[in-house]
Amino acid sequence: MTATTEPAGPSRRGRYRALLPPFVAWLVTNLVTWLVATASVAGDGSAVQYWSTDSRRRWDSEHYLSIARTGYEMFRCRERYPDFPDVVCGNVAWFPGYPMGVRALSATGLSYETAAVVISEASLFGMFAVLWWLLGARLTRASCLTLAVACVFPGGVYFHAVFPIALGTLALLVCVVGVKRGSWAVAAAGGFVAASCHLVGAAAAGMLLLSAFFAWRADTWPVRFAKAGSSAALAACGVLWAKWLMWRATGRWDAYEIIQASSYGQGGLRQPFAEMTKAYDFPFKDWYTPEGHLPWLVEHALTAHRTQLWLDVLFIVLVVATATVLLVRNHRLDVEEWAALILTVTIFLLPFFAGAEMSWYRNHAQMFVGLVLVRRMSPWIQVPLLLLCSVQYALLASMFFAGVLV
């Protein structure tokens, strides 16, 4: 009797079926964002064209695109703009992970703008796919509600924009996967990309350093500390790579710190609660009110950064409370839950310690990793959270499309 081999078709179909929920979630979040865009108005009073790359670009986007095109530069502003304040200008305040990806993809013939949007949308789909795997890749009430919250996650409009937020968040999720699977190489690679995309991504290095206490459980303590330390060090190299590229272009290792201090008044540690107050009181409405007649959604969204902060605080409280309940009840957290908890708390706090009064709302979008713990919440918490996130997503996204947010 000859042996027969099982056909590969069913397993391949199974993999495709496993990607169906993430794909549906990606379609839903694009549909929701498109609907919000059509109900908004651009800064000049014109209709928003959601499928245009222009609608997804803001002030920081131009810096990421300039790095992709020509690399880094730093100069005194008055050297080129005589009427400008005597501060430092350039693009060394932005990290290279995302723009280098844009440069690589543009080699296929795509414009830099199109390549940037493609990377953001592909990263967003990857985020849903990796999150779905971390949720167990099974259709349950908890996993479906968690995926629904992911579709309208606070600040998630920046996942669609010409910003590194989606790519950085995907890298953080990959880092969590590496820790969960016991692969320090995968964890280090995810941490490296996250740290090279944005300074907030350096939270991965801190989480990996602590991972010796909750991960790598099949190894002895010396090996656990070796894996945690080496993966954390490699993740931190994402920041060193950014500074090396800046040094090559400007001749200054401290180029990032110089422009942050000179042009943006940032540098050193801040008092986080005072920074939260400044962020809450920031006058976006007075600075960036769009021209012409405002649609209802835009008119009611001009101060949505305030409700965004309240929702971010609520989310972090729920994540910490859920982890605490699990520890008390089960005396343990899963590896991925420890990783997500540490990352979520760090991502929430970092912008306020650094003084990011005009960018915390997009940095906080990377708390998306905390959805790993949302699946453990009661439906009585998940459903109200979904409703609150849906309303806030519409408000902040309208604020973005109206050009109020940078």
N, C-alpha and C positions, 0 to 999 in steps of 0.2 A: 504494500500500500504506500503510495507516495504521499509525502507530507504536503499539506496545503498551508499557505500563508494567508493570514487575515488581510483583507483588502484595506488599503490606507484611506479609502474614501470616507468612511464614517468618522474617523478621527479628524480628518480635515474639515468635514462639515461641522463637527463639534467645535472646532476652533473658530470657525466662522460664526456659529451660533453664540459662542462666548463673547464675540465682539459686537453682537447686535445691540445689547443694552447700552454699551458706551457710545455706539454710533447714533442710536436714537437720542441719547442725552445730548450729544454734540449738535444734532439737528435741532432739538428743542431749544437749546440755549441760543443758537443762531436765530431761530424764529422769534424768540422773545426779544432779543436785542434788535432785530430788524423792526419789530413792531414799535418798540420804544423810539427808535431812530425816526420812523415815519411820523410819530406823534411829537417830535421835537423840532427844533429849528436851529440852524447853524448860527455862529456868532454874528454873521453879517445879515441875518434875517432870512436867508434862503433855505430851501428845503434840504434836508439831510439825505445824501445818497449813500446808503449803508454799504453798498457793494463797491463804492469808490474807495481807493486807498487814502484819498484826502480826508475822508470823514474819520479815519482811524489814526490820524497823526495829530500830535500836539507838540508843544515847544520842545520837550525832551526828545521826542521822536526825531527831530531834525538833527540832534547831536548824535544819536545812534546811527542814523543814516550817513552822517558825515564821517564817522569813524569807519563805517563799512567802505565808503568810497575812497577816502584819502588817508585814513589813519588819524593819529593823535596830533594835536597842536596846542600850544599855550603861548600867550603874548599879552602885553599890556594893551588894554582896550584903546587907549588914546593913540597908539601907533597906527591904528586903522580908522578909528572913529574919534575925531578931535573933540566933539561935543559930549563924548561919553565920560562918565566918572572914571577917575584914575584907579581902576581895579583890574584884576586879571581876567582875561577872556580865554576861551578855548573850549575843548570838549573833554578835558582830562578828569572831569567830575563824573564820567559815565564809564561803566565797566565794559570789557570787550567781548564777553562770551556771546551775546546776542548779535552784535554787529559783525563779528567774524563769521558766524553762521550765515548771516545775510550775504556777506561777501562770497562765501563758498557757493551758496545756492545761485547767486547771480551769474556764476560762471556757466550756468546752463542756458543763459540767454534771457532770463527774466530780468525785469528792471529791479533796481534795489528796493523800490517801494513794494512791488508785488512779492518779491522774495521775502520781505519782512513780514507781510501779512500771511503768506503761506506758512512760514515757520511758526508764527503765533497760532494759527488755526490747527496745524498739524500737532503742535505741542499740546493744545487744548484737548484734541482727541486722545492723545497719548495720556494726558492726565486722567481722563475718564476711564480709559482702558486699565491703567495701573491701579486706580482707586477701586475699580470693579474687582480686580484680582485680590486686592487687600481686603475687600468686603466678603470674599469667599466665592465670588462669581456665581452666586445662586440667587434666583428670583424669590426673595422673601419680602415680607412687609417692611422689615427694617432696612434691607439693602435698597429697595426701591425708593423708600422715603429719603434715604441718605443721598441717593443719586439725584433725586428731585431737588433737594437742597443744593447739591453741587451745581445744578443748572442755573441757579439764581444766587450763587454765593456772593456775599457782600463784596463790592469792589470788582466783581468778575467781569465788568465791561472791559477792564484792562487786559483780560485774557485775549480779547479780539483785536487789541490795538497794536500799533507799532511801538511796542515796549517789550522788555525781556521778562515780563511777569509770568506768562504762560510757560516759557522755556525754563525759567528758574524754578517754578513750582513743580513742573514735571521732573526736574532733576532732584528736587527734595523728595518726591515720592519714590523715585528710583533708589535714592539713598536709604529710605525706609525699607524698601524691598530687599536691598542688600543685607541690611541688618537682620531682617526677618529670616532670610534664607541662609544666613551664616556665611555670606560671601563678602569678605572685607574688600575685595577688588571692586565689586559692583557698588558697594556702599561708598568707597573712596571716589569712584568715577562720578557718581551722582553728586557727591559733595563738592567735587572739583568744579563741575559745570555750574552748580548752584552758586558757588562763591565767585565764579568768574562772570556771572550775569549781573549780580547786585551784591552790595555789601551785606544786605540782610541774609543772603544765602550763606554767609559765613557761619550762620547759626548751625549749619550742618556739622562744622568742625567741632563745635562745643558738644553737640549731641553725640557724635562719634566718640569723643574723648570719654564721655560718661557711659558709653555703651558697655564698657567692661563690667559694669555692675548689673546689667539686665540682659545682655546678649551673649553670644558665643558660649552658651552653657555646656556644650559638649566638650569644651576644652578646659585645660587646667588654668588656674589663675594667671600664671606667667604668660601663657599663650593668649588669654583673654586681654590682658593689658597690652600685649604686643600688637594684637589685631586692632584694638581700639586706638592705641597711640599712632600706629602707622597709617590707618585709614584717616584719622583726624588730621595728621600732618599732610597727607596727600590732598585732602579736601582744602586745607588752608593754602595750598599751593595755587589754588584758583585766584586768590587775592594777590599772591606774589607774581603770578603771570601777568595780571593786570598792571601791577606797578612796574614790571619789567618792560612791557610794551610802552608805557608812559615814559619811562626813563630813556628808552631808545629814541623816542621822538623829541623829547624836550631836554634831555641831559640832567633831569632832576628826579631823584627817587621820591621826593616829597611833593611832586606836582599835584597829586590829588588833594593833599592837605592844604597846599597853597591856595588853590582856586576855591576850595570850600571855605577857607577862612576869609579870603579877600572879597569874593563876590557874593557869598551866601551866608556869611556870618556863622558858619558851622565849624565844629572842631572841639574836641574834648567832650567830657561827659556833662550832661545837663540834669537838672532836677526833673524827673519824668512827669510828676503831677503838674508842675508849672507849665511844662511843654504841652500837656494835654489841654490845659486851660487856654493856652495860646492857639492851639490847633482848633479848638472849639469856637473861639472868638474870631478866627481869621475872616476878614470881610470879603469873601469871594463875590457876594452879590453886588457890592459897591465897586469892585475892581473890574469885573468881567460880565456885566449885564449885557445880554445880546441886544442887537438893534431891532427896531420895528415892533410889530405886534407879537406878543408872546403867546404861544399855545398854553392851554391850561396846565399841561404836565410840566412845561419848562417854568412857568410862573411859580408853581408850587415846589419846584425842585432846587431853587437857587440857594437854599441853605441846607440842602440834604446832607452836607458833610457833618452836620450836628447829629442828626438821627443815625448817620453811619457810625459815629463814634459810640453812641449808646448801644447800637446793635453789636459792634465789635466787642464792647465790654461784656455784654450779655453772652456772646458766644464763648469768650474765654472763661467766664464764670461757669457756664454749663459744661465745658470741656473739663475744667479742673474738678468740678463737683462730681461729674460722672466717674472720673478716674478715682476720686476719693471713695465713692460708694463701692466701686469694684474692689478696691484694696481692702476696705473694711469687710465686705461680704465674702470675697474670694481669697483674700490675703495675697493677691497677685494681679499683675497686669500682663497681657501678652507682650511679646517683644515689640511688635509694631505699635502697640498702644503706648508703651513707654516712649518710643522714639517720637511718635506724633505729639504726645503731651509736651515733651521737652521743646520740640521745634515750635509748637503753637504758642507757648508762653513766651519763648525767646523772641519770636517774630513780632508778637504784640508789643513787647517792651522796647525792642531795639530802636525803632524810629524816635521814640520819645527820649531815650537816653542820648541819641545823636542830634536831636533838635530838628527833625524833619517836619516842620509845621505845614508845609505845602505838599507833602507827598506821602504821608502816613497812610492815607486811605487806599492807595494802590499797593503800598508795601504790605499792608494787612491782608490783601487778597491772597497772599501766600499762606495764610492760616488755613487755607484749603486742606492742608494735610491733617488738620484736626477732625476732618470728617470721618477718619478712621474710628474715632470715639463716638461720633454721632450715632453710628449704627447700634451702639449699646444703650442708647437713651430710650425711654418709654415713648410710645406713639403719642402720648398726651403732651410730650415735650417736642417731639419731632414735627408734628403737624403745625402747632403754633409757630415754631421756628421757621418752617417752610413758608407760611403766610407772611411773616415779618420780613423774611429775606426777599420774597417776591416783590413786596411793595417797595422796599428799600432799593432793590436792584433797579426797578423802573425809575426811581427818583435820581439815584446817582448816575445811572446811564444817561438820563436826559440832561443832567448837569454836564456830563462829559461831551455829548454831541452838540450841546449849545456853546461849547468852547469856554465854559466857566472854569472847568478844571484844566490844569496843565499836565 
